[in-house]
Amino acid sequence: MKILVTGGAGFVGSACLRHLIDQGADPVAYDNLSLGHRDAVPADRLVVGDIADTAKLASLMKERGIEAVMHFAAATYVGESVTNPDHHYRNNIAGTLSLLTAMREAKVDRMLFSSTCATYGLNPKMPMSEESEQVPCSPYARTKLAVEWMIRDFAEAYGLGFTLLRYFNAAGADADGSHGEDHDPETHLIPLVLRVAQGRMDSLKVFGTDYPTPDGTCIRDYVHTADLASAHWLAIQATTPTTREVFNIGTGDGNSVMEVIKACEEVTGREIPLEICERRPGDAPALVADPKKLKTKLGWKMKYPTIRDVVETAWAWHESHPQGYADRVPAAANA
């Protein structure tokens, strides 16, 4: 299957692209490299371009004979979406409109969209099913929900088959330590904890210890990128030009901030100094998926079901690449 992966040089997009290659598919990554990394993608699989360039997208899809699209390209920083909503609305909504227009021109009629549990809001019933009410509480989340509805409208009007994948906290790294998480700025909990373990940060800020959870800290559902990738592969194979489907992707088991810190201490063998801070506005006490539909309908199985499994792979990446992709030895140097 020939698949276009927008945002294919990003953390999750590149993990999915590598999995597609392993499964015998023929993917191509399309990325402007504003957040993605060239070294996260095989050189012959990367096309550098902006999602707003409708003509380039359409031309690429025609030239490569693209049969389906996996759409990851998006601005994803929640805080930035509050201070600079223009960027998020322009990139996420206008960018997706450009992509959908190009798909129509190239007659590509199957799409997977990388959505988010953030569309469910701050206080949904746990665990969250696909039928949970969607009450997004940030510009980022609202753009994701708006794109979901845009895709639905295009499907009804133009015959597009789609699957919406609402996933929870992507984490982990490739098992061999070759690829992993590298954001600037870094906002995700596990890489921040591991930076402290490496001595790159003096301490970890813990925002709130008085939530209505067993240890007082927020609970999140951490799903490994390899398990996300396998879910995407199952979903794209099941998506036809008439598909109208939605799946949550998560483990179904949440872990608190303190549980994540403990797992990191156990894996690294190093103590993590903490700085207890006030709650951050907008942080939900708990966000945990109900992945039953994905398991029963598509037969999804997890390879990394526990937080320790996830942390072990992340630590292997951070130990071998303490500066992220910037310190990767060029392939030519190993020849």
Summary of the structure (lengths in Angstrom):
residues: 335
radius of gyration: 19.3
end to end distance: 31.3
largest distance: 56.3
contacts: 1148
relative contact order: 0.14
helix: 44%
strand: 18%
